[in-house]
């Protein structure tokens, strides 16, 4: 991964998602989450975690999705972009909870 510019890697992952290359995008997003300094790049960590969580949810991997989406919820900062990502994460977490409750009935 391009440690010098993880934002470029995030943009690359989004482009890959746009063209359906989800495995490659997933790998890049995972690398970003794993390798960046969360304190130095909190917004990038939130955005990458939200994107990966959403991708995992779409692919039916709810346990892994929940982990990344909860990372979004528990990471600062609070600004407009972070608030948007947290809103997306909250919505998906509610969908996971609804699905889990239906599965237990």
Backbone as CSV, one residue per row, in Angstrom:
resi,resn,N_x,N_y,N_z,CA_x,CA_y,CA_z,C_x,C_y,C_z
1,UNK,0.839,-1.190,0.000,0.000,0.000,0.000,0.879,1.246,0.000
2,UNK,0.393,2.275,-0.629,1.088,3.560,-0.686,0.908,4.266,0.661
3,UNK,1.832,3.997,1.590,1.734,4.575,2.925,1.856,6.095,2.863
4,UNK,2.582,6.613,1.899,2.787,8.051,1.804,1.473,8.768,1.531
5,UNK,0.605,8.177,0.730,-0.657,8.832,0.414,-1.824,7.846,0.468
6,UNK,-2.277,7.535,1.683,-3.384,6.588,1.805,-4.689,7.119,1.207
7,UNK,-4.821,8.444,1.089,-6.025,9.002,0.454,-6.133,8.556,-0.997
8,UNK,-4.983,8.486,-1.698,-4.987,7.999,-3.079,-5.447,6.542,-3.139
9,UNK,-5.007,5.758,-2.172,-5.432,4.365,-2.130,-6.941,4.255,-1.882
10,UNK,-7.469,5.129,-1.035,-8.909,5.127,-0.775,-9.675,5.469,-2.056
11,UNK,-9.207,6.477,-2.766,-9.848,6.850,-4.033,-9.783,5.697,-5.027
12,UNK,-8.663,5.005,-5.054,-8.520,3.851,-5.942,-9.531,2.777,-5.562
13,UNK,-9.699,2.526,-4.275,-10.672,1.523,-3.819,-12.086,1.908,-4.252
14,UNK,-12.423,3.182,-4.145,-13.757,3.629,-4.572,-13.953,3.428,-6.069
15,UNK,-12.914,3.726,-6.851,-13.004,3.505,-8.300,-13.183,2.022,-8.610
16,UNK,-12.464,1.175,-7.906,-12.608,-0.267,-8.100,-14.018,-0.739,-7.741
17,UNK,-14.572,-0.183,-6.679,-15.949,-0.533,-6.320,-16.915,-0.116,-7.425
18,UNK,-16.676,1.049,-7.984,-17.548,1.549,-9.056,-17.576,0.631,-10.266
19,UNK,-16.468,-0.041,-10.536,-16.426,-0.908,-11.717,-16.602,-2.384,-11.358
20,UNK,-16.976,-2.653,-10.108,-17.311,-4.012,-9.716,-16.159,-4.903,-9.309
21,UNK,-15.007,-4.341,-9.116,-13.840,-5.128,-8.699,-13.752,-5.105,-7.170
22,UNK,-14.737,-5.767,-6.554,-14.930,-5.658,-5.107,-13.836,-6.331,-4.292
23,UNK,-13.284,-7.431,-4.774,-12.225,-8.100,-4.012,-10.991,-7.217,-3.889
24,UNK,-10.607,-6.590,-4.979,-9.447,-5.694,-4.943,-9.722,-4.495,-4.039
25,UNK,-10.915,-3.932,-4.171,-11.287,-2.782,-3.344,-11.288,-3.167,-1.874
26,UNK,-11.832,-4.331,-1.571,-11.878,-4.809,-0.190,-10.478,-4.933,0.395
27,UNK,-9.554,-5.468,-0.384,-8.175,-5.601,0.082,-7.527,-4.266,0.380
28,UNK,-7.755,-3.299,-0.493,-7.187,-1.961,-0.282,-7.791,-1.316,0.958
29,UNK,-9.113,-1.402,1.090,-9.772,-0.824,2.266,-9.259,-1.473,3.547
30,UNK,-9.106,-2.776,3.526,-8.582,-3.477,4.702,-7.163,-3.002,5.021
31,UNK,-6.332,-2.853,3.988,-4.961,-2.364,4.200,-4.956,-0.958,4.797
32,UNK,-5.836,-0.104,4.310,-5.909,1.253,4.856,-6.253,1.202,6.330
33,UNK,-7.291,0.453,6.667,-7.745,0.362,8.058,-6.648,-0.195,8.952
34,UNK,-5.923,-1.157,8.438,-4.893,-1.838,9.225,-3.626,-1.007,9.384
35,UNK,-3.248,-0.243,8.350,-1.924,0.374,8.340,-1.864,1.873,8.648
36,UNK,-2.967,2.587,8.525,-2.843,4.032,8.786,-2.888,4.320,10.282
37,UNK,-2.336,5.439,10.641,-2.404,5.926,12.009,-3.771,6.585,12.187
38,UNK,-4.627,5.962,12.998,-5.993,6.463,13.173,-6.031,7.871,13.746
39,UNK,-5.072,8.183,14.585,-5.054,9.524,15.176,-4.654,10.576,14.148
40,UNK,-3.790,10.193,13.217,-3.347,11.135,12.194,-4.366,11.261,11.066
41,UNK,-5.101,10.193,10.779,-6.071,10.170,9.682,-7.429,9.642,10.152
42,UNK,-8.048,10.271,11.153,-9.306,9.708,11.675,-10.432,9.680,10.640
43,UNK,-10.527,10.690,9.813,-11.602,10.736,8.828,-11.419,9.661,7.761
44,UNK,-10.191,9.442,7.331,-9.914,8.390,6.359,-10.229,7.022,6.966
45,UNK,-9.879,6.826,8.226,-10.191,5.578,8.905,-11.707,5.362,8.942
46,UNK,-12.457,6.409,9.249,-13.925,6.318,9.296,-14.475,5.979,7.916
47,UNK,-14.019,6.685,6.907,-14.545,6.468,5.553,-14.215,5.068,5.039
48,UNK,-12.983,4.614,5.259,-12.590,3.278,4.805,-13.346,2.196,5.580
49,UNK,-13.506,2.388,6.877,-14.244,1.417,7.692,-15.701,1.343,7.273
50,UNK,-16.296,2.476,6.974,-17.690,2.508,6.551,-17.848,1.833,5.185
51,UNK,-16.960,2.142,4.262,-17.036,1.543,2.923,-16.858,0.031,3.000
52,UNK,-15.884,-0.427,3.793,-15.661,-1.866,3.916,-16.833,-2.525,4.639
53,UNK,-17.334,-1.886,5.680,-18.487,-2.435,6.392,-19.697,-2.569,5.493
54,UNK,-19.937,-1.565,4.671,-21.063,-1.626,3.743,-20.872,-2.730,2.712
55,UNK,-19.669,-2.861,2.188,-19.373,-3.911,1.213,-19.576,-5.294,1.827
56,UNK,-19.086,-5.484,3.029,-19.256,-6.773,3.704,-20.730,-7.069,3.962
57,UNK,-21.482,-6.052,4.351,-22.915,-6.220,4.583,-23.618,-6.658,3.301
58,UNK,-23.304,-5.994,2.221,-23.909,-6.334,0.924,-23.582,-7.781,0.548
59,UNK,-22.392,-8.225,0.898,-21.967,-9.586,0.583,-22.434,-10.613,1.617
60,UNK,-23.246,-10.172,2.591,-23.812,-11.093,3.574,-22.902,-11.442,4.731
61,UNK,-21.791,-10.749,4.861,-20.842,-11.013,5.945,-21.125,-10.064,7.098
62,UNK,-22.247,-10.300,7.793,-22.738,-9.331,8.768,-21.844,-9.204,10.000
63,UNK,-21.242,-10.292,10.454,-20.384,-10.192,11.643,-19.175,-9.306,11.364
64,UNK,-18.543,-9.510,10.223,-17.392,-8.679,9.856,-17.833,-7.246,9.588
65,UNK,-18.981,-7.089,8.945,-19.510,-5.745,8.669,-19.749,-4.995,9.973
66,UNK,-20.373,-5.671,10.925,-20.680,-5.039,12.222,-19.411,-4.500,12.868
67,UNK,-18.333,-5.278,12.834,-17.064,-4.859,13.447,-16.589,-3.533,12.846
68,UNK,-16.579,-3.446,11.532,-16.078,-2.227,10.883,-17.032,-1.048,11.085
69,UNK,-18.320,-1.321,11.071,-19.293,-0.248,11.264,-19.253,0.282,12.698
70,UNK,-19.005,-0.594,13.658,-18.851,-0.127,15.038,-17.585,0.712,15.189
71,UNK,-16.538,0.392,14.426,-15.340,1.243,14.422,-15.698,2.660,13.995
72,UNK,-16.562,2.768,13.006,-17.009,4.086,12.539,-17.673,4.844,13.678
73,UNK,-18.541,4.159,14.386,-19.321,4.818,15.439,-18.449,5.274,16.612
74,UNK,-17.340,4.582,16.842,-16.514,4.857,18.021,-15.260,5.658,17.711
75,UNK,-15.209,6.276,16.542,-14.034,7.053,16.150,-14.407,8.521,16.025
76,UNK,-13.561,9.384,16.560,-13.725,10.817,16.369,-13.111,11.150,15.027
77,UNK,-13.349,12.194,14.384,-13.939,13.454,14.812,-15.439,13.511,14.519
78,UNK,-15.993,14.611,14.928,-17.376,14.903,14.589,-17.370,16.107,13.664
79,UNK,-17.573,15.855,12.397,-17.747,16.928,11.428,-18.748,16.423,10.405
80,UNK,-19.028,17.213,9.380,-20.088,16.850,8.431,-19.828,15.522,7.727
81,UNK,-18.605,15.293,7.287,-18.300,14.047,6.583,-18.374,12.875,7.550
82,UNK,-17.795,13.015,8.722,-17.856,11.942,9.712,-19.300,11.676,10.111
83,UNK,-20.092,12.736,10.269,-21.504,12.560,10.621,-22.244,11.778,9.544
84,UNK,-21.944,12.053,8.284,-22.577,11.314,7.190,-22.203,9.837,7.260
85,UNK,-20.913,9.550,7.406,-20.452,8.160,7.475,-21.064,7.450,8.677
86,UNK,-21.162,8.154,9.795,-21.765,7.563,10.996,-23.249,7.306,10.777
87,UNK,-23.910,8.154,10.014,-25.324,7.948,9.685,-25.492,6.694,8.827
88,UNK,-24.627,6.529,7.839,-24.658,5.331,6.985,-24.409,4.089,7.832
89,UNK,-23.394,4.149,8.694,-23.066,3.016,9.556,-24.232,2.670,10.482
90,UNK,-24.862,3.687,11.051,-26.007,3.463,11.932,-27.139,2.770,11.187
91,UNK,-27.426,3.221,9.979,-28.483,2.624,9.176,-28.198,1.146,8.899
92,UNK,-26.985,0.838,8.517,-26.637,-0.556,8.219,-26.664,-1.396,9.495
93,UNK,-26.181,-0.855,10.603,-26.223,-1.589,11.872,-27.664,-1.899,12.271
94,UNK,-28.589,-0.972,12.017,-30.010,-1.233,12.294,-30.526,-2.356,11.400
95,UNK,-30.120,-2.356,10.141,-30.533,-3.423,9.232,-29.994,-4.777,9.696
96,UNK,-28.765,-4.794,10.174,-28.186,-6.040,10.693,-28.962,-6.503,11.919
97,UNK,-29.260,-5.567,12.823,-30.018,-5.921,14.030,-31.402,-6.448,13.669
98,UNK,-32.066,-5.809,12.701,-33.388,-6.282,12.266,-33.292,-7.684,11.689
99,UNK,-32.289,-7.919,10.878,-32.091,-9.242,10.273,-31.810,-10.276,11.351
100,UNK,-30.973,-9.916,12.323,-30.652,-10.849,13.417,-31.887,-11.181,14.247
101,UNK,-32.720,-10.166,14.508,-33.922,-10.430,15.307,-34.909,-11.305,14.544
102,UNK,-35.028,-11.139,13.226,-35.902,-11.997,12.423,-35.375,-13.424,12.381
103,UNK,-34.062,-13.567,12.354,-33.459,-14.897,12.302,-33.664,-15.675,13.591
104,UNK,-33.881,-14.976,14.695,-34.053,-15.629,15.985,-35.507,-15.911,16.332
105,UNK,-36.390,-15.555,15.442,-37.827,-15.796,15.704,-38.214,-17.167,15.211
